[in-house]
Amino acid sequence: MKISILKKLLVPAILLSALFVSCTKSGALTGNSSPSGSYSTLTGTINGGLSGVSGAAVTLMIAGVSSPLASATSASDGSFSLTYSNPGGNSLLYVTSAGGNAGSGTNAKAQFLTIAGTTGSPPSSLRVNEMTTAATETVAFYLGLLNDVNGIVTINTPKSSFVVTNAVTQFNNFVATGSVNASNAHLTSSQQNGLEVLANAFAACIENSANCSTLFNGAVSSTGSPGLSLLESGVNALSNSAADATAMYNVGALAGNNPGFGFPSSPSGLSFTNGFATTTKNVFAFSGESIAADASGNIWFTNGSNLTEMNGTGSIVTTFSAVGASEIAIDASGNLWLTNSNQVSEYTPGGSLVGNFSTGSGALGLAIDASGNVWVCNNSATTVTKLNSSGTSLGSFTVGTAPRGVVIDASGNTWVTNYTAGTISELTSSGAPIRTISSAFTHPAAITIDPSGNLWINSDNTAKTSKLSPVGVITSTFSTSATGFSIMADQTGNLWTILNNTFLTEYLPSGTVAANYTYPGGQSQGRGMALDASGNLWTYTISPTGELAEFSGIASPPAFFPYSGPAYAWNNL
């Protein structure tokens, strides 16, 4: 089967300042800078449990490339050496191993898979074992990189350099320094338990080929198909974790304690739906409606009568009073502009109030243009107000009834969704009307613009999304799985939508669903999102409680950053 990237979660985003840590028994990576065209050597050991695997076919691969960079056969102690011409750049490297003898005779079904850094900073050595295989499959699965065709599992090309970085970072997070196991500060006990379930099940097959059929039959896909290989069994277990948990746990018991990385305490650890792949950053009682990212990667959100700043690792930086705040936009200086009833409030990044500036009735959606002017939708009226960077009004301009969403295009023109009127208005940078377009559905609300200048619109009233050309021609309208609250585009042109269901949806520029990302902990009813400059996407959901979560490295950076404000991170409008 070919793995789709539907219903993926993302691994925790704890970005390390140094991507490659010193090599240890665990398999963590040693950095080795190599210029393009030079020869590099990678040495290491294939271990099945605590024994070296001899006679294994070892290959070094670039993700997404079918031909190996180098290949070798492991020695009697499991060691190998791979010398290769390094193409340079920033491509993801990984090592595969097939067959060999872990001490109980030749086993053609033995397989290993391990992330091996990048071409720009390749490791000089690494260890390959069941735990590095479990960690690699988990990271690659949740980053949407695994490709499985008839039991042959490979790693696809990451769609951006941010995903390359994140894959290596998360692999190092999962593989501990100084020990064989994966227990470290970046994993919860449940997450550690889940990796041990996978690793021990792999070990049972690798140590004794007679156990492989039990593994394959226990790790079934969501359609009930057994695994055709060890690596495909891992894919099945990740994609069908709840159903396969007990079987995988029982298979792992056949390995005893030989693997050396501990026996899991229960099969429940195989279920990674509560935070394994998504870093959940506290639960907040959201009574505000907005979330935004600044140029430094900090996340700002309204929370009751407060505005809170959180850094990229989830720690609260500051909280200050912002009574009645609704939507947030951040200007190029890092100042925050918040709509609040019939006005806009400007704050410094330190929380000092710069001023309150009158707009029209029911100020709601807002965006900031390249000149620092703030455009505000007066949702209880039929106008938008333009303020300069000092808060002085430059005029209010007629659009349609109940304007909600606003975005600025590359020419400086302003586009506004008129919720009750069911139209979209385009204005010049001075506020003069250019055109009014009838929406393809009732109650257009959130709006974003992609790198090609196309406009995308969804609604919290209708389960549809429309695409408009840069001159306002509706080129496509497609149905969504639920009504929508937020929409934004990244630099690749992919669209991200918050829908009123249990997952975040990614669309290709064609409107085809690329992936659905399930919210952690059984959360549902997404309302707002922000995309930071590293491609991490932050969401909040409201059911059963208010929750803020991070999906790490799933996107490229926002299409326009930072001046367009909510154009790249639409919130609950």
ZAMARGU-4260 file (C-alpha; in steps of 0.2 Angstrom, whole numbers, plus 5000, padded with zeros to 4 digits):
<rodrens>
0) 5000/5000/5000 | 5006/5018/4997 | 5005/5028/5013 | 4994/5044/5012 | 4998/5058/5023
5) 4980/5059/5030 | 4977/5060/5048 | 4995/5063/5054 | 5000/5071/5070 | 5016/5080/5071
10) 5031/5076/5083 | 5035/5088/5097 | 5043/5104/5092 | 5058/5107/5104 | 5070/5115/5092
15) 5088/5112/5098 | 5101/5125/5096 | 5113/5112/5090 | 5105/5099/5078 | 5119/5086/5079
20) 5124/5080/5096 | 5139/5069/5100 | 5138/5051/5094 | 5133/5039/5108 | 5127/5021/5109
25) 5109/5027/5106 | 5112/5032/5088 | 5112/5051/5090 | 5122/5060/5077 | 5139/5067/5076
30) 5141/5082/5065 | 5153/5082/5051 | 5153/5097/5039 | 5157/5092/5021 | 5157/5104/5006
35) 5148/5099/4990 | 5158/5086/4979 | 5169/5080/4993 | 5170/5063/4999 | 5163/5058/5016
40) 5164/5043/5026 | 5150/5036/5038 | 5155/5022/5050 | 5143/5014/5062 | 5136/4997/5069
45) 5120/4988/5066 | 5114/4980/5082 | 5100/4968/5084 | 5097/4969/5103 | 5114/4970/5111
50) 5122/4959/5097 | 5130/4966/5081 | 5121/4960/5065 | 5134/4953/5053 | 5131/4951/5034
55) 5118/4964/5033 | 5116/4974/5017 | 5118/4993/5023 | 5114/5007/5011 | 5115/5026/5013
60) 5101/5035/5005 | 5095/5053/5001 | 5077/5055/5005 | 5066/5055/4989 | 5081/5047/4979
65) 5080/5029/4973 | 5098/5026/4970 | 5109/5024/4986 | 5124/5035/4989 | 5134/5021/4996
70) 5132/5003/5001 | 5141/4990/5011 | 5140/4973/5020 | 5141/4973/5039 | 5156/4964/5047
75) 5155/4950/5060 | 5153/4963/5074 | 5140/4973/5065 | 5151/4987/5060 | 5151/4995/5043
80) 5159/5009/5033 | 5152/5019/5019 | 5162/5031/5008 | 5152/5042/4997 | 5153/5058/4986
85) 5143/5071/4996 | 5132/5081/4984 | 5131/5095/4997 | 5115/5105/5000 | 5103/5101/5014
90) 5095/5085/5009 | 5089/5072/5022 | 5100/5057/5024 | 5095/5040/5030 | 5103/5022/5032
95) 5094/5006/5029 | 5099/4988/5033 | 5092/4972/5027 | 5095/4954/5031 | 5110/4948/5041
100) 5113/4938/5057 | 5109/4944/5074 | 5115/4928/5082 | 5101/4916/5078 | 5106/4913/5060
105) 5103/4923/5044 | 5087/4932/5044 | 5081/4939/5028 | 5067/4948/5036 | 5077/4959/5048
110) 5076/4977/5043 | 5082/4994/5051 | 5079/5012/5046 | 5089/5027/5054 | 5089/5045/5050
115) 5107/5050/5047 | 5108/5069/5047 | 5109/5080/5031 | 5121/5082/5016 | 5126/5099/5023
120) 5131/5092/5040 | 5132/5073/5038 | 5137/5062/5053 | 5153/5054/5054 | 5146/5039/5064
125) 5130/5032/5071 | 5122/5017/5078 | 5108/5008/5070 | 5096/4997/5081 | 5078/4993/5084
130) 5076/5009/5094 | 5083/5021/5081 | 5072/5012/5069 | 5056/5015/5079 | 5061/5033/5082
135) 5065/5035/5063 | 5048/5028/5058 | 5039/5038/5071 | 5047/5054/5066 | 5045/5051/5047
140) 5027/5045/5049 | 5021/5060/5058 | 5031/5072/5047 | 5022/5064/5032 | 5038/5057/5025
145) 5036/5038/5024 | 5032/5030/5008 | 5026/5012/5008 | 5023/5002/4992 | 5020/4984/4994
150) 5030/4982/5010 | 5045/4992/5003 | 5047/5007/5015 | 5057/5023/5010 | 5058/5041/5016
155) 5051/5054/5004 | 5059/5071/5000 | 5054/5084/5014 | 5044/5098/5006 | 5055/5111/5014
160) 5071/5114/5023 | 5061/5117/5039 | 5055/5099/5038 | 5073/5093/5035 | 5079/5102/5050
165) 5064/5096/5061 | 5066/5078/5056 | 5084/5078/5062 | 5080/5087/5077 | 5066/5076/5082
170) 5076/5060/5079 | 5089/5067/5091 | 5076/5071/5103 | 5069/5054/5103 | 5086/5045/5104
175) 5094/5048/5121 | 5112/5053/5123 | 5122/5041/5134 | 5111/5026/5134 | 5104/5013/5122
180) 5086/5018/5125 | 5076/5033/5120 | 5072/5040/5137 | 5076/5058/5138 | 5068/5075/5144
185) 5059/5077/5127 | 5048/5062/5130 | 5034/5059/5142 | 5033/5042/5150 | 5019/5037/5139
190) 5029/5042/5123 | 5044/5032/5129 | 5032/5017/5132 | 5026/5019/5114 | 5043/5019/5107
195) 5048/5004/5117 | 5033/4994/5111 | 5038/4997/5093 | 5057/4993/5097 | 5054/4977/5106
200) 5042/4971/5093 | 5055/4974/5080 | 5068/4965/5091 | 5057/4950/5092 | 5058/4948/5073
205) 5076/4953/5071 | 5082/4941/5084 | 5072/4926/5078 | 5064/4925/5061 | 5051/4913/5068
210) 5043/4928/5077 | 5041/4939/5061 | 5025/4931/5055 | 5018/4935/5072 | 5024/4953/5070
215) 5017/4955/5053 | 5000/4947/5057 | 4998/4958/5073 | 5002/4974/5065 | 4988/4976/5053
220) 4983/4992/5043 | 4967/5001/5046 | 4959/4990/5032 | 4964/4974/5041 | 4979/4970/5030
225) 4994/4962/5038 | 5011/4969/5036 | 5022/4963/5022 | 5039/4967/5030 | 5046/4973/5047
230) 5046/4991/5042 | 5028/4990/5035 | 5023/4983/5051 | 5029/4998/5060 | 5020/5009/5048
235) 5004/4999/5051 | 5006/5000/5070 | 5008/5019/5069 | 4993/5022/5058 | 4982/5010/5067
240) 4989/5012/5084 | 4974/5009/5095 | 4969/4993/5087 | 4987/4986/5085 | 4993/4991/5103
245) 4990/4974/5112 | 4997/4963/5098 | 5013/4973/5096 | 5015/4973/5115 | 5013/4954/5115
250) 5025/4952/5100 | 5038/4963/5109 | 5037/4951/5124 | 5045/4937/5113 | 5061/4947/5113
255) 5062/4947/5132 | 5074/4960/5139 | 5088/4956/5126 | 5086/4973/5116 | 5093/4982/5131
260) 5081/4997/5130 | 5068/4991/5143 | 5051/4982/5141 | 5036/4993/5140 | 5025/4994/5155
265) 5009/4992/5145 | 5002/4991/5127 | 4993/5008/5130 | 5009/5017/5126 | 5007/5013/5107
270) 4993/5026/5106 | 5001/5042/5102 | 4985/5053/5100 | 4988/5062/5116 | 5003/5073/5113
275) 5016/5061/5106 | 5016/5070/5089 | 5009/5086/5094 | 5016/5097/5108 | 5001/5102/5118
280) 5006/5119/5127 | 4994/5120/5142 | 4975/5122/5142 | 4968/5139/5143 | 4950/5145/5145
285) 4950/5155/5129 | 4937/5168/5130 | 4947/5179/5117 | 4947/5174/5099 | 4964/5177/5092
290) 4982/5170/5090 | 4996/5177/5080 | 5015/5174/5078 | 5028/5188/5078 | 5044/5188/5068
295) 5054/5181/5083 | 5044/5165/5084 | 5034/5171/5099 | 5015/5167/5100 | 5003/5179/5106
300) 4985/5175/5110 | 4970/5183/5119 | 4965/5174/5134 | 4950/5182/5144 | 4954/5200/5148
305) 4973/5197/5145 | 4985/5196/5131 | 4998/5183/5133 | 5015/5180/5125 | 5023/5162/5124
310) 5040/5158/5117 | 5043/5145/5103 | 5046/5131/5116 | 5029/5134/5125 | 5035/5144/5140
315) 5024/5160/5145 | 5035/5175/5143 | 5023/5189/5149 | 5004/5192/5151 | 4996/5209/5152
320) 4979/5216/5153 | 4970/5219/5137 | 4951/5219/5141 | 4940/5216/5127 | 4953/5212/5114
325) 4947/5202/5099 | 4958/5200/5084 | 4977/5203/5084 | 4989/5209/5070 | 5008/5212/5072
330) 5017/5226/5063 | 5035/5226/5056 | 5041/5234/5073 | 5033/5220/5083 | 5019/5231/5090
335) 5003/5222/5093 | 4986/5230/5086 | 4970/5223/5094 | 4952/5226/5089 | 4942/5230/5104
340) 4923/5235/5102 | 4924/5251/5092 | 4942/5254/5093 | 4959/5247/5090 | 4972/5247/5104
345) 4991/5247/5100 | 5003/5239/5112 | 5022/5237/5113 | 5030/5220/5114 | 5033/5223/5132
350) 5015/5226/5135 | 5014/5245/5136 | 4999/5253/5129 | 5003/5265/5115 | 4985/5271/5113
355) 4967/5267/5109 | 4961/5273/5092 | 4943/5275/5087 | 4937/5265/5071 | 4919/5261/5067
360) 4906/5250/5075 | 4911/5233/5080 | 4929/5233/5075 | 4934/5215/5071 | 4946/5208/5057
365) 4961/5218/5054 | 4977/5218/5043 | 4993/5229/5041 | 4999/5234/5024 | 5017/5236/5019
370) 5017/5255/5024 | 5012/5250/5042 | 4994/5256/5039 | 4981/5247/5049 | 4965/5242/5040
375) 4950/5237/5051 | 4933/5229/5047 | 4919/5238/5056 | 4908/5222/5057 | 4893/5231/5064
380) 4893/5243/5050 | 4897/5243/5031 | 4914/5251/5032 | 4932/5248/5034 | 4944/5261/5043
385) 4962/5264/5038 | 4974/5271/5052 | 4991/5276/5049 | 5005/5268/5060 | 5003/5282/5073
390) 4984/5278/5074 | 4978/5293/5065 | 4962/5289/5055 | 4965/5291/5036 | 4946/5288/5032
395) 4932/5275/5033 | 4927/5267/5016 | 4911/5259/5011 | 4911/5240/5007 | 4897/5228/5011
400) 4886/5223/5026 | 4896/5216/5041 | 4914/5216/5034 | 4924/5203/5043 | 4940/5198/5035
405) 4953/5209/5027 | 4969/5205/5018 | 4982/5216/5008 | 4989/5210/4991 | 5006/5213/4984
410) 5000/5229/4975 | 4993/5236/4991 | 4975/5234/4987 | 4964/5229/5001 | 4951/5214/5000
415) 4937/5213/5012 | 4924/5199/5015 | 4907/5205/5018 | 4898/5192/5029 | 4880/5197/5028
420) 4881/5204/5011 | 4889/5188/5004 | 4901/5198/4994 | 4920/5202/4993 | 4926/5220/4990
425) 4942/5226/4983 | 4949/5243/4987 | 4964/5253/4981 | 4977/5258/4994 | 4968/5274/4996
430) 4951/5266/4999 | 4943/5269/4982 | 4932/5255/4976 | 4939/5243/4962 | 4926/5229/4962
435) 4913/5220/4971 | 4912/5201/4968 | 4897/5190/4973 | 4903/5176/4984 | 4901/5158/4979
440) 4893/5154/4995 | 4884/5164/5009 | 4893/5172/5023 | 4911/5173/5017 | 4922/5176/5032
445) 4941/5172/5033 | 4952/5177/5019 | 4970/5174/5014 | 4981/5177/4999 | 4994/5164/4992
450) 5011/5168/4984 | 5003/5169/4967 | 4991/5182/4972 | 4976/5171/4973 | 4963/5174/4986
455) 4955/5160/4997 | 4940/5162/5007 | 4930/5151/5019 | 4915/5153/5030 | 4909/5147/5048
460) 4892/5146/5040 | 4895/5135/5024 | 4906/5120/5022 | 4915/5127/5006 | 4930/5136/5001
465) 4933/5147/4986 | 4948/5152/4976 | 4948/5169/4967 | 4961/5175/4954 | 4971/5191/4958
470) 4958/5200/4948 | 4943/5193/4958 | 4937/5180/4946 | 4931/5164/4956 | 4941/5150/4948
475) 4935/5136/4959 | 4924/5132/4974 | 4925/5115/4983 | 4916/5107/4998 | 4925/5105/5015
480) 4922/5092/5028 | 4915/5105/5040 | 4912/5124/5041 | 4928/5134/5042 | 4935/5147/5055
485) 4952/5151/5049 | 4962/5150/5033 | 4980/5154/5028 | 4993/5151/5014 | 5011/5146/5016
490) 5026/5150/5005 | 5023/5134/4994 | 5005/5140/4991 | 4998/5126/5001 | 4982/5131/5011
495) 4979/5128/5029 | 4961/5128/5036 | 4954/5127/5054 | 4937/5118/5052 | 4924/5115/5065
500) 4929/5096/5067 | 4943/5086/5075 | 4957/5090/5063 | 4967/5104/5054 | 4966/5102/5035
505) 4980/5106/5022 | 4975/5109/5004 | 4986/5109/4989 | 4985/5124/4978 | 4973/5114/4967
510) 4961/5112/4981 | 4964/5094/4984 | 4966/5088/5002 | 4984/5085/5006 | 4982/5080/5024
515) 4971/5080/5039 | 4980/5083/5056 | 4971/5077/5071 | 4971/5088/5086 | 4978/5080/5102
520) 4969/5073/5117 | 4952/5071/5108 | 4951/5090/5105 | 4939/5097/5092 | 4931/5113/5086
525) 4946/5122/5080 | 4945/5141/5080 | 4961/5149/5077 | 4979/5147/5071 | 4995/5155/5068
530) 5010/5150/5057 | 5028/5155/5064 | 5043/5159/5053 | 5050/5141/5056 | 5035/5133/5048
535) 5027/5127/5065 | 5008/5129/5065 | 4999/5134/5082 | 4981/5130/5084 | 4968/5132/5097
540) 4952/5122/5100 | 4938/5124/5111 | 4930/5107/5115 | 4930/5099/5127 | 4941/5113/5134
545) 4951/5127/5127 | 4968/5121/5121 | 4983/5128/5112 | 4994/5115/5103 | 5009/5116/5091
550) 5011/5106/5075 | 5029/5106/5072 | 5037/5109/5055 | 5022/5104/5045 | 5022/5119/5034
555) 5034/5131/5025 | 5034/5149/5033 | 5019/5160/5030 | 5017/5168/5013 | 5019/5185/5019
560) 5028/5189/5035 | 5026/5199/5046 | 5017/5214/5040 | 5002/5206/5033 | 4996/5201/5050
565) 4981/5189/5050 | 4983/5187/5031 | 4994/5172/5036 | 4985/5167/5052 | 4967/5170/5051
570) 4958/5168/5067 | 4940/5166/5073 | 4931/5179/5064
</rodrens>
